[in-house]
């Protein structure tokens, strides 16, 4: 389930920014909140946009409902008044446009 959140590693992100003409590039680790309206919406998006798409699409309706119920239960501790929120570690980059 990490595929939709995948991206370049620190060194690759740094190189991409330098290659794009930026200087004073700084890359650091940050923890941000990933938000979804509900656990069911997370499941729907995973079913549409990840390597899990084909196996999830192959589920019969009852298996899908059971998976959704299990996910609701497993993620109940991460649901607040705005929906599902969980911490996600990512890279943040800051850079300056190099003078031309």
C-alpha positions as CSV (number, residue, x, y, z in Angstrom):
1,X,0.0,0.0,0.0
2,X,3.0,2.3,-0.1
3,X,3.0,2.7,-3.9
4,X,0.9,5.8,-4.1
5,X,3.2,7.5,-1.6
6,X,6.4,6.5,-3.3
7,X,8.9,9.0,-4.7
8,X,12.5,9.6,-5.1
9,X,14.9,9.1,-2.3
10,X,16.9,11.9,-0.7
11,X,19.8,11.8,-3.1
12,X,17.7,11.5,-6.2
13,X,15.4,14.4,-5.1
14,X,18.5,16.5,-4.5
15,X,20.0,15.7,-7.9
16,X,16.7,16.4,-9.7
17,X,16.5,19.8,-8.2
18,X,20.1,20.6,-9.0
19,X,19.6,19.3,-12.5
20,X,16.6,21.6,-12.9
21,X,18.8,24.6,-12.1
22,X,18.2,25.2,-8.4
23,X,21.0,25.9,-6.0
24,X,21.2,25.9,-2.2
25,X,19.2,22.7,-2.2
26,X,18.3,21.3,1.2
27,X,16.4,18.1,1.7
28,X,15.0,17.0,5.1
29,X,12.7,14.4,6.5
30,X,9.3,15.6,7.6
31,X,6.2,13.9,9.0
32,X,2.9,15.1,7.6
33,X,-0.6,13.9,8.0
34,X,-2.1,11.9,5.2
35,X,-5.8,12.5,5.1
36,X,-8.8,10.7,3.6
37,X,-12.5,11.3,4.2
38,X,-12.8,7.7,5.6
39,X,-11.0,4.4,5.7
40,X,-13.4,3.3,2.9
41,X,-12.1,6.1,0.7
42,X,-8.5,5.1,1.4
43,X,-9.5,1.6,0.2
44,X,-11.3,2.9,-2.9
45,X,-8.3,5.0,-3.9
46,X,-5.9,2.1,-3.3
47,X,-8.2,0.0,-5.5
48,X,-7.9,2.6,-8.2
49,X,-4.2,3.6,-8.1
50,X,-1.9,1.0,-6.7
51,X,-0.4,-2.4,-7.4
52,X,-3.3,-3.7,-5.3
53,X,-5.8,-2.6,-8.0
54,X,-6.1,-5.9,-9.8
55,X,-6.4,-8.1,-6.7
56,X,-8.9,-5.7,-5.1
57,X,-11.0,-5.6,-8.3
58,X,-11.1,-9.4,-8.3
59,X,-12.9,-9.5,-5.0
60,X,-16.5,-10.5,-5.0
61,X,-18.9,-7.9,-3.3
62,X,-19.1,-9.8,0.0
63,X,-15.3,-10.0,0.3
64,X,-15.0,-6.3,-0.6
65,X,-17.5,-5.5,2.2
66,X,-15.7,-7.7,4.7
67,X,-12.4,-6.0,3.8
68,X,-13.9,-2.6,4.2
69,X,-15.3,-3.6,7.6
70,X,-11.9,-4.9,8.7
71,X,-10.2,-1.7,7.5
72,X,-12.8,0.5,9.4
73,X,-12.1,-1.5,12.5
74,X,-8.3,-1.6,12.1
75,X,-8.1,2.2,11.4
76,X,-10.7,3.4,13.9
77,X,-8.0,4.9,16.2
78,X,-6.9,7.1,13.3
79,X,-10.3,8.6,12.5
80,X,-11.3,12.0,13.8
81,X,-14.1,14.5,13.0
82,X,-12.5,15.2,9.6
83,X,-12.0,11.5,8.6
84,X,-8.9,9.3,8.5
85,X,-5.5,10.8,9.3
86,X,-2.3,9.0,9.8
87,X,1.4,10.1,9.9
88,X,3.4,9.8,6.7
89,X,7.1,10.4,6.5
90,X,8.3,12.2,3.4
91,X,11.0,14.4,2.1
92,X,10.7,18.2,2.0
93,X,13.0,20.2,-0.2
94,X,13.9,23.9,-0.1
95,X,16.0,25.5,-2.9
96,X,16.7,28.8,-4.5
97,X,16.3,29.5,-8.2
98,X,19.9,29.9,-9.5
99,X,20.5,33.3,-11.0
100,X,20.4,33.4,-14.8
